[in-house]
Amino acid sequence: DTAIITAASADRSSFGCQPERDWTYFGDALFANALSNGATLLDGFEQAKVLIQQWESEQGMTPSEPSQAIGPKAAIFLADLEKRRPKTAH
């Protein structure tokens, strides 16, 4: 029944928690980039992972490995939400 997305795997740290930043790397990649450009939650998560990997690689950081676990009922619920979502041009 549950959908869980995390900024880092259980044995890693996420990045971007500086006071001068509006978002962490994960928040920036998921919310400010992927979702604000019209991605669904799960597609946005995949887009965010790619962007985070790029940022971490450019800065020589240990990969944070954002993770997700989507239960079967949660997957059905999210798919249903996508079907009902208004289509917008981006």
Biopython code that builds the backbone (N, CA, C, O; Angstrom):
import numpy as np
from Bio.PDB.StructureBuilder import StructureBuilder

atoms = [
    (1, "ASP", "N", (0.803, -1.198, 0.000)),
    (1, "ASP", "CA", (0.000, 0.000, 0.000)),
    (1, "ASP", "C", (0.847, 1.264, 0.000)),
    (1, "ASP", "O", (0.298, 2.366, -0.009)),
    (2, "THR", "N", (2.158, 1.135, 0.010)),
    (2, "THR", "CA", (3.016, 2.286, 0.258)),
    (2, "THR", "C", (3.946, 2.567, -0.917)),
    (2, "THR", "O", (4.423, 1.658, -1.596)),
    (3, "ALA", "N", (4.186, 3.867, -1.131)),
    (3, "ALA", "CA", (5.213, 4.309, -2.082)),
    (3, "ALA", "C", (6.236, 5.098, -1.278)),
    (3, "ALA", "O", (5.894, 6.053, -0.580)),
    (4, "ILE", "N", (7.483, 4.690, -1.385)),
    (4, "ILE", "CA", (8.555, 5.364, -0.656)),
    (4, "ILE", "C", (9.615, 5.781, -1.664)),
    (4, "ILE", "O", (10.079, 4.968, -2.463)),
    (5, "ILE", "N", (9.994, 7.053, -1.619)),
    (5, "ILE", "CA", (11.139, 7.515, -2.397)),
    (5, "ILE", "C", (12.074, 8.225, -1.429)),
    (5, "ILE", "O", (11.633, 8.971, -0.555)),
    (6, "THR", "N", (13.361, 7.987, -1.592)),
    (6, "THR", "CA", (14.341, 8.564, -0.680)),
    (6, "THR", "C", (15.430, 9.284, -1.461)),
    (6, "THR", "O", (15.702, 8.955, -2.616)),
    (7, "ALA", "N", (16.042, 10.256, -0.828)),
    (7, "ALA", "CA", (17.109, 11.036, -1.443)),
    (7, "ALA", "C", (18.407, 10.254, -1.544)),
    (7, "ALA", "O", (19.290, 10.621, -2.318)),
    (8, "ALA", "N", (18.535, 9.185, -0.773)),
    (8, "ALA", "CA", (19.760, 8.384, -0.776)),
    (8, "ALA", "C", (19.429, 6.961, -0.333)),
    (8, "ALA", "O", (18.434, 6.723, 0.352)),
    (9, "SER", "N", (20.281, 6.025, -0.736)),
    (9, "SER", "CA", (20.096, 4.655, -0.268)),
    (9, "SER", "C", (20.424, 4.596, 1.231)),
    (9, "SER", "O", (20.953, 5.550, 1.801)),
    (10, "ALA", "N", (20.104, 3.480, 1.842)),
    (10, "ALA", "CA", (20.243, 3.349, 3.296)),
    (10, "ALA", "C", (21.662, 3.571, 3.801)),
    (10, "ALA", "O", (21.853, 4.008, 4.936)),
    (11, "ASP", "N", (22.660, 3.275, 2.971)),
    (11, "ASP", "CA", (24.046, 3.392, 3.425)),
    (11, "ASP", "C", (24.780, 4.590, 2.815)),
    (11, "ASP", "O", (26.010, 4.638, 2.839)),
    (12, "ARG", "N", (24.042, 5.544, 2.274)),
    (12, "ARG", "CA", (24.645, 6.725, 1.637)),
    (12, "ARG", "C", (24.051, 7.997, 2.214)),
    (12, "ARG", "O", (23.023, 7.976, 2.890)),
    (13, "SER", "N", (24.723, 9.106, 1.931)),
    (13, "SER", "CA", (24.227, 10.432, 2.315)),
    (13, "SER", "C", (23.778, 11.173, 1.079)),
    (13, "SER", "O", (24.309, 10.977, -0.014)),
    (14, "SER", "N", (22.780, 12.037, 1.270)),
    (14, "SER", "CA", (22.388, 12.926, 0.174)),
    (14, "SER", "C", (23.142, 14.246, 0.339)),
    (14, "SER", "O", (23.768, 14.489, 1.371)),
    (15, "PHE", "N", (23.075, 15.090, -0.685)),
    (15, "PHE", "CA", (23.867, 16.310, -0.708)),
    (15, "PHE", "C", (22.997, 17.535, -0.947)),
    (15, "PHE", "O", (21.827, 17.431, -1.315)),
    (16, "GLY", "N", (23.591, 18.675, -0.731)),
    (16, "GLY", "CA", (22.936, 19.935, -1.050)),
    (16, "GLY", "C", (22.207, 20.580, 0.106)),
    (16, "GLY", "O", (21.318, 21.401, -0.117)),
    (17, "CYS", "N", (22.548, 20.240, 1.316)),
    (17, "CYS", "CA", (21.863, 20.769, 2.493)),
    (17, "CYS", "C", (22.526, 22.043, 3.038)),
    (17, "CYS", "O", (22.550, 22.258, 4.250)),
    (18, "GLN", "N", (23.057, 22.874, 2.158)),
    (18, "GLN", "CA", (23.693, 24.105, 2.611)),
    (18, "GLN", "C", (22.651, 25.207, 2.784)),
    (18, "GLN", "O", (21.664, 25.245, 2.049)),
    (19, "PRO", "N", (22.861, 26.105, 3.751)),
    (19, "PRO", "CA", (21.884, 27.170, 4.017)),
    (19, "PRO", "C", (21.657, 28.098, 2.822)),
    (19, "PRO", "O", (20.579, 28.679, 2.695)),
    (20, "GLU", "N", (22.648, 28.246, 1.951)),
    (20, "GLU", "CA", (22.502, 29.154, 0.817)),
    (20, "GLU", "C", (21.698, 28.535, -0.336)),
    (20, "GLU", "O", (21.368, 29.227, -1.299)),
    (21, "ARG", "N", (21.389, 27.266, -0.246)),
    (21, "ARG", "CA", (20.610, 26.595, -1.300)),
    (21, "ARG", "C", (19.127, 26.608, -0.959)),
    (21, "ARG", "O", (18.751, 26.447, 0.202)),
    (22, "ASP", "N", (18.288, 26.799, -1.967)),
    (22, "ASP", "CA", (16.840, 26.707, -1.776)),
    (22, "ASP", "C", (16.388, 25.263, -1.637)),
    (22, "ASP", "O", (15.406, 24.981, -0.951)),
    (23, "TRP", "N", (17.104, 24.341, -2.289)),
    (23, "TRP", "CA", (16.736, 22.933, -2.314)),
    (23, "TRP", "C", (17.973, 22.071, -2.042)),
    (23, "TRP", "O", (19.101, 22.488, -2.302)),
    (24, "THR", "N", (17.748, 20.880, -1.521)),
    (24, "THR", "CA", (18.793, 19.859, -1.539)),
    (24, "THR", "C", (18.934, 19.396, -2.984)),
    (24, "THR", "O", (18.104, 19.756, -3.819)),
    (25, "TYR", "N", (19.957, 18.611, -3.303)),
    (25, "TYR", "CA", (20.083, 18.086, -4.662)),
    (25, "TYR", "C", (18.823, 17.305, -5.049)),
    (25, "TYR", "O", (18.309, 17.452, -6.159)),
    (26, "PHE", "N", (18.334, 16.480, -4.129)),
    (26, "PHE", "CA", (17.157, 15.664, -4.412)),
    (26, "PHE", "C", (15.930, 16.540, -4.649)),
    (26, "PHE", "O", (15.204, 16.340, -5.623)),
    (27, "GLY", "N", (15.699, 17.499, -3.771)),
    (27, "GLY", "CA", (14.558, 18.394, -3.941)),
    (27, "GLY", "C", (14.641, 19.186, -5.229)),
    (27, "GLY", "O", (13.644, 19.349, -5.932)),
    (28, "ASP", "N", (15.829, 19.677, -5.536)),
    (28, "ASP", "CA", (16.029, 20.441, -6.761)),
    (28, "ASP", "C", (15.740, 19.575, -7.984)),
    (28, "ASP", "O", (15.008, 19.985, -8.885)),
    (29, "ALA", "N", (16.318, 18.385, -8.008)),
    (29, "ALA", "CA", (16.152, 17.503, -9.166)),
    (29, "ALA", "C", (14.710, 17.029, -9.316)),
    (29, "ALA", "O", (14.188, 17.004, -10.431)),
    (30, "LEU", "N", (14.056, 16.653, -8.219)),
    (30, "LEU", "CA", (12.701, 16.107, -8.297)),
    (30, "LEU", "C", (11.650, 17.206, -8.422)),
    (30, "LEU", "O", (10.875, 17.221, -9.378)),
    (31, "PHE", "N", (11.622, 18.114, -7.471)),
    (31, "PHE", "CA", (10.538, 19.101, -7.425)),
    (31, "PHE", "C", (10.769, 20.292, -8.354)),
    (31, "PHE", "O", (9.879, 20.662, -9.119)),
    (32, "ALA", "N", (11.954, 20.891, -8.291)),
    (32, "ALA", "CA", (12.205, 22.099, -9.064)),
    (32, "ALA", "C", (12.457, 21.803, -10.541)),
    (32, "ALA", "O", (12.277, 22.683, -11.383)),
    (33, "ASN", "N", (12.865, 20.591, -10.866)),
    (33, "ASN", "CA", (13.129, 20.247, -12.264)),
    (33, "ASN", "C", (12.062, 19.304, -12.827)),
    (33, "ASN", "O", (11.231, 19.724, -13.632)),
    (34, "ALA", "N", (12.078, 18.057, -12.418)),
    (34, "ALA", "CA", (11.226, 17.045, -13.060)),
    (34, "ALA", "C", (9.730, 17.309, -12.898)),
    (34, "ALA", "O", (9.005, 17.396, -13.890)),
    (35, "LEU", "N", (9.265, 17.436, -11.658)),
    (35, "LEU", "CA", (7.825, 17.593, -11.446)),
    (35, "LEU", "C", (7.315, 18.938, -11.949)),
    (35, "LEU", "O", (6.203, 19.021, -12.471)),
    (36, "SER", "N", (8.108, 19.984, -11.800)),
    (36, "SER", "CA", (7.653, 21.291, -12.270)),
    (36, "SER", "C", (7.598, 21.359, -13.791)),
    (36, "SER", "O", (6.982, 22.265, -14.352)),
    (37, "ASN", "N", (8.241, 20.403, -14.461)),
    (37, "ASN", "CA", (8.185, 20.330, -15.918)),
    (37, "ASN", "C", (7.169, 19.304, -16.412)),
    (37, "ASN", "O", (7.165, 18.949, -17.590)),
    (38, "GLY", "N", (6.310, 18.831, -15.515)),
    (38, "GLY", "CA", (5.199, 17.981, -15.917)),
    (38, "GLY", "C", (5.376, 16.491, -15.764)),
    (38, "GLY", "O", (4.489, 15.737, -16.164)),
    (39, "ALA", "N", (6.477, 16.027, -15.205)),
    (39, "ALA", "CA", (6.686, 14.590, -15.041)),
    (39, "ALA", "C", (5.746, 14.029, -13.979)),
    (39, "ALA", "O", (5.346, 14.733, -13.051)),
    (40, "THR", "N", (5.404, 12.764, -14.126)),
    (40, "THR", "CA", (4.675, 12.070, -13.062)),
    (40, "THR", "C", (5.643, 11.821, -11.913)),
    (40, "THR", "O", (6.849, 12.013, -12.069)),
    (41, "LEU", "N", (5.134, 11.397, -10.769)),
    (41, "LEU", "CA", (5.992, 11.154, -9.618)),
    (41, "LEU", "C", (7.077, 10.121, -9.928)),
    (41, "LEU", "O", (8.254, 10.353, -9.652)),
    (42, "LEU", "N", (6.687, 8.999, -10.494)),
    (42, "LEU", "CA", (7.670, 7.938, -10.738)),
    (42, "LEU", "C", (8.615, 8.282, -11.886)),
    (42, "LEU", "O", (9.814, 8.018, -11.795)),
    (43, "ASP", "N", (8.096, 8.864, -12.958)),
    (43, "ASP", "CA", (8.976, 9.306, -14.044)),
    (43, "ASP", "C", (9.893, 10.422, -13.552)),
    (43, "ASP", "O", (11.073, 10.464, -13.900)),
    (44, "GLY", "N", (9.344, 11.325, -12.742)),
    (44, "GLY", "CA", (10.136, 12.411, -12.192)),
    (44, "GLY", "C", (11.256, 11.896, -11.309)),
    (44, "GLY", "O", (12.361, 12.438, -11.317)),
    (45, "PHE", "N", (10.973, 10.853, -10.550)),
    (45, "PHE", "CA", (12.009, 10.249, -9.713)),
    (45, "PHE", "C", (13.148, 9.716, -10.575)),
    (45, "PHE", "O", (14.319, 9.918, -10.255)),
    (46, "GLU", "N", (12.805, 9.037, -11.666)),
    (46, "GLU", "CA", (13.843, 8.498, -12.552)),
    (46, "GLU", "C", (14.655, 9.627, -13.193)),
    (46, "GLU", "O", (15.876, 9.522, -13.313)),
    (47, "GLN", "N", (13.985, 10.698, -13.601)),
    (47, "GLN", "CA", (14.690, 11.853, -14.160)),
    (47, "GLN", "C", (15.607, 12.482, -13.106)),
    (47, "GLN", "O", (16.743, 12.856, -13.395)),
    (48, "ALA", "N", (15.092, 12.587, -11.887)),
    (48, "ALA", "CA", (15.878, 13.177, -10.800)),
    (48, "ALA", "C", (17.127, 12.358, -10.515)),
    (48, "ALA", "O", (18.196, 12.926, -10.293)),
    (49, "LYS", "N", (17.010, 11.028, -10.517)),
    (49, "LYS", "CA", (18.175, 10.167, -10.284)),
    (49, "LYS", "C", (19.281, 10.462, -11.289)),
    (49, "LYS", "O", (20.451, 10.554, -10.918)),
    (50, "VAL", "N", (18.919, 10.609, -12.547)),
    (50, "VAL", "CA", (19.909, 10.881, -13.595)),
    (50, "VAL", "C", (20.582, 12.232, -13.348)),
    (50, "VAL", "O", (21.804, 12.347, -13.443)),
    (51, "LEU", "N", (19.790, 13.240, -13.034)),
    (51, "LEU", "CA", (20.334, 14.573, -12.801)),
    (51, "LEU", "C", (21.241, 14.599, -11.563)),
    (51, "LEU", "O", (22.308, 15.213, -11.585)),
    (52, "ILE", "N", (20.818, 13.938, -10.502)),
    (52, "ILE", "CA", (21.623, 13.865, -9.280)),
    (52, "ILE", "C", (22.944, 13.147, -9.556)),
    (52, "ILE", "O", (24.000, 13.589, -9.103)),
    (53, "GLN", "N", (22.886, 12.051, -10.292)),
    (53, "GLN", "CA", (24.118, 11.326, -10.639)),
    (53, "GLN", "C", (25.071, 12.234, -11.411)),
    (53, "GLN", "O", (26.281, 12.202, -11.187)),
    (54, "GLN", "N", (24.531, 13.035, -12.309)),
    (54, "GLN", "CA", (25.360, 13.964, -13.085)),
    (54, "GLN", "C", (26.017, 14.976, -12.158)),
    (54, "GLN", "O", (27.227, 15.188, -12.240)),
    (55, "TRP", "N", (25.249, 15.601, -11.285)),
    (55, "TRP", "CA", (25.788, 16.604, -10.357)),
    (55, "TRP", "C", (26.853, 15.992, -9.456)),
    (55, "TRP", "O", (27.918, 16.580, -9.268)),
    (56, "GLU", "N", (26.577, 14.820, -8.899)),
    (56, "GLU", "CA", (27.539, 14.174, -8.000)),
    (56, "GLU", "C", (28.819, 13.800, -8.736)),
    (56, "GLU", "O", (29.914, 13.960, -8.197)),
    (57, "SER", "N", (28.691, 13.307, -9.952)),
    (57, "SER", "CA", (29.863, 12.949, -10.751)),
    (57, "SER", "C", (30.707, 14.179, -11.066)),
    (57, "SER", "O", (31.932, 14.146, -10.946)),
    (58, "GLU", "N", (30.047, 15.266, -11.470)),
    (58, "GLU", "CA", (30.763, 16.504, -11.789)),
    (58, "GLU", "C", (31.549, 17.035, -10.593)),
    (58, "GLU", "O", (32.600, 17.655, -10.756)),
    (59, "GLN", "N", (31.028, 16.787, -9.385)),
    (59, "GLN", "CA", (31.658, 17.314, -8.180)),
    (59, "GLN", "C", (32.498, 16.269, -7.445)),
    (59, "GLN", "O", (33.000, 16.534, -6.352)),
    (60, "GLY", "N", (32.653, 15.093, -8.032)),
    (60, "GLY", "CA", (33.488, 14.052, -7.437)),
    (60, "GLY", "C", (32.949, 13.497, -6.128)),
    (60, "GLY", "O", (33.720, 13.087, -5.260)),
    (61, "MET", "N", (31.637, 13.482, -5.982)),
    (61, "MET", "CA", (31.011, 12.991, -4.748)),
    (61, "MET", "C", (30.696, 11.501, -4.848)),
    (61, "MET", "O", (30.530, 10.957, -5.939)),
    (62, "THR", "N", (30.619, 10.864, -3.698)),
    (62, "THR", "CA", (30.171, 9.481, -3.645)),
    (62, "THR", "C", (28.695, 9.464, -4.015)),
    (62, "THR", "O", (27.918, 10.222, -3.434)),
    (63, "PRO", "N", (28.284, 8.630, -4.957)),
    (63, "PRO", "CA", (26.875, 8.617, -5.367)),
    (63, "PRO", "C", (25.928, 8.369, -4.190)),
    (63, "PRO", "O", (26.167, 7.491, -3.361)),
    (64, "SER", "N", (24.866, 9.146, -4.130)),
    (64, "SER", "CA", (23.896, 9.011, -3.041)),
    (64, "SER", "C", (22.892, 7.891, -3.303)),
    (64, "SER", "O", (22.280, 7.375, -2.368)),
    (65, "GLU", "N", (22.724, 7.518, -4.554)),
    (65, "GLU", "CA", (21.840, 6.423, -4.943)),
    (65, "GLU", "C", (20.406, 6.588, -4.432)),
    (65, "GLU", "O", (19.949, 5.775, -3.629)),
    (66, "PRO", "N", (19.682, 7.631, -4.886)),
    (66, "PRO", "CA", (18.272, 7.756, -4.508)),
    (66, "PRO", "C", (17.545, 6.445, -4.784)),
    (66, "PRO", "O", (17.829, 5.758, -5.765)),
    (67, "SER", "N", (16.607, 6.112, -3.908)),
    (67, "SER", "CA", (15.952, 4.809, -3.974)),
    (67, "SER", "C", (14.446, 4.951, -3.915)),
    (67, "SER", "O", (13.906, 5.963, -3.468)),
    (68, "GLN", "N", (13.787, 3.906, -4.379)),
    (68, "GLN", "CA", (12.336, 3.867, -4.284)),
    (68, "GLN", "C", (11.866, 2.449, -4.009)),
    (68, "GLN", "O", (12.523, 1.478, -4.384)),
    (69, "ALA", "N", (10.742, 2.347, -3.362)),
    (69, "ALA", "CA", (10.051, 1.084, -3.156)),
    (69, "ALA", "C", (8.566, 1.382, -3.331)),
    (69, "ALA", "O", (7.991, 2.169, -2.579)),
    (70, "ILE", "N", (7.955, 0.755, -4.318)),
    (70, "ILE", "CA", (6.558, 1.015, -4.644)),
    (70, "ILE", "C", (5.781, -0.285, -4.467)),
    (70, "ILE", "O", (5.996, -1.251, -5.200)),
    (71, "GLY", "N", (4.886, -0.302, -3.499)),
    (71, "GLY", "CA", (4.050, -1.478, -3.285)),
    (71, "GLY", "C", (3.058, -1.648, -4.418)),
    (71, "GLY", "O", (2.737, -0.681, -5.108)),
    (72, "PRO", "N", (2.567, -2.859, -4.620)),
    (72, "PRO", "CA", (1.664, -3.125, -5.746)),
    (72, "PRO", "C", (0.399, -2.262, -5.738)),
    (72, "PRO", "O", (-0.009, -1.761, -6.786)),
    (73, "LYS", "N", (-0.215, -2.085, -4.588)),
    (73, "LYS", "CA", (-1.428, -1.256, -4.523)),
    (73, "LYS", "C", (-1.093, 0.210, -4.742)),
    (73, "LYS", "O", (-1.879, 0.941, -5.345)),
    (74, "ALA", "N", (0.061, 0.647, -4.260)),
    (74, "ALA", "CA", (0.489, 2.024, -4.485)),
    (74, "ALA", "C", (0.745, 2.253, -5.969)),
    (74, "ALA", "O", (0.424, 3.321, -6.489)),
    (75, "ALA", "N", (1.314, 1.276, -6.657)),
    (75, "ALA", "CA", (1.562, 1.405, -8.093)),
    (75, "ALA", "C", (0.252, 1.555, -8.855)),
    (75, "ALA", "O", (0.159, 2.358, -9.783)),
    (76, "ILE", "N", (-0.750, 0.791, -8.468)),
    (76, "ILE", "CA", (-2.075, 0.905, -9.100)),
    (76, "ILE", "C", (-2.662, 2.279, -8.826)),
    (76, "ILE", "O", (-3.206, 2.910, -9.733)),
    (77, "PHE", "N", (-2.561, 2.747, -7.602)),
    (77, "PHE", "CA", (-3.066, 4.068, -7.235)),
    (77, "PHE", "C", (-2.371, 5.158, -8.048)),
    (77, "PHE", "O", (-3.038, 6.047, -8.578)),
    (78, "LEU", "N", (-1.047, 5.104, -8.156)),
    (78, "LEU", "CA", (-0.305, 6.117, -8.906)),
    (78, "LEU", "C", (-0.649, 6.065, -10.396)),
    (78, "LEU", "O", (-0.741, 7.110, -11.041)),
    (79, "ALA", "N", (-0.839, 4.879, -10.944)),
    (79, "ALA", "CA", (-1.238, 4.748, -12.352)),
    (79, "ALA", "C", (-2.622, 5.351, -12.575)),
    (79, "ALA", "O", (-2.865, 6.002, -13.591)),
    (80, "ASP", "N", (-3.520, 5.134, -11.626)),
    (80, "ASP", "CA", (-4.861, 5.711, -11.726)),
    (80, "ASP", "C", (-4.802, 7.243, -11.665)),
    (80, "ASP", "O", (-5.512, 7.925, -12.404)),
    (81, "LEU", "N", (-3.970, 7.767, -10.797)),
    (81, "LEU", "CA", (-3.803, 9.225, -10.733)),
    (81, "LEU", "C", (-3.319, 9.773, -12.068)),
    (81, "LEU", "O", (-3.785, 10.818, -12.523)),
    (82, "GLU", "N", (-2.391, 9.071, -12.687)),
    (82, "GLU", "CA", (-1.847, 9.515, -13.971)),
    (82, "GLU", "C", (-2.933, 9.552, -15.041)),
    (82, "GLU", "O", (-2.969, 10.468, -15.863)),
    (83, "LYS", "N", (-3.806, 8.571, -15.031)),
    (83, "LYS", "CA", (-4.900, 8.526, -16.018)),
    (83, "LYS", "C", (-5.827, 9.728, -15.862)),
    (83, "LYS", "O", (-6.359, 10.234, -16.850)),
    (84, "ARG", "N", (-6.024, 10.185, -14.626)),
    (84, "ARG", "CA", (-6.961, 11.283, -14.361)),
    (84, "ARG", "C", (-6.305, 12.657, -14.427)),
    (84, "ARG", "O", (-6.986, 13.679, -14.350)),
    (85, "ARG", "N", (-5.010, 12.678, -14.567)),
    (85, "ARG", "CA", (-4.272, 13.941, -14.584)),
    (85, "ARG", "C", (-4.522, 14.705, -15.887)),
    (85, "ARG", "O", (-4.434, 14.129, -16.972)),
    (86, "PRO", "N", (-4.832, 15.998, -15.780)),
    (86, "PRO", "CA", (-5.008, 16.779, -17.013)),
    (86, "PRO", "C", (-3.712, 16.839, -17.806)),
    (86, "PRO", "O", (-2.636, 17.025, -17.238)),
    (87, "LYS", "N", (-3.815, 16.684, -19.087)),
    (87, "LYS", "CA", (-2.629, 16.763, -19.942)),
    (87, "LYS", "C", (-2.326, 18.225, -20.232)),
    (87, "LYS", "O", (-3.209, 18.991, -20.619)),
    (88, "THR", "N", (-1.062, 18.601, -20.040)),
    (88, "THR", "CA", (-0.636, 19.976, -20.323)),
    (88, "THR", "C", (0.549, 19.929, -21.259)),
    (88, "THR", "O", (1.298, 18.953, -21.294)),
    (89, "ALA", "N", (0.704, 20.986, -22.007)),
    (89, "ALA", "CA", (1.841, 21.077, -22.925)),
    (89, "ALA", "C", (3.041, 21.637, -22.187)),
    (89, "ALA", "O", (2.950, 22.705, -21.582)),
    (90, "HIS", "N", (4.167, 20.933, -22.227)),
    (90, "HIS", "CA", (5.420, 21.395, -21.624)),
    (90, "HIS", "C", (6.500, 21.332, -22.641)),
    (90, "HIS", "O", (7.644, 21.677, -22.348)),
]
sb = StructureBuilder()
sb.init_structure("model")
sb.init_model(0)
sb.init_chain("A")
sb.init_seg("    ")
for serial, (resi, resn, name, xyz) in enumerate(atoms, 1):
    if name == "N":
        sb.init_residue(resn, " ", resi, " ")
    sb.init_atom(name, np.array(xyz, "f"), 0.0, 1.0, " ", f" {name:<3s}", serial, name[0])
structure = sb.get_structure()
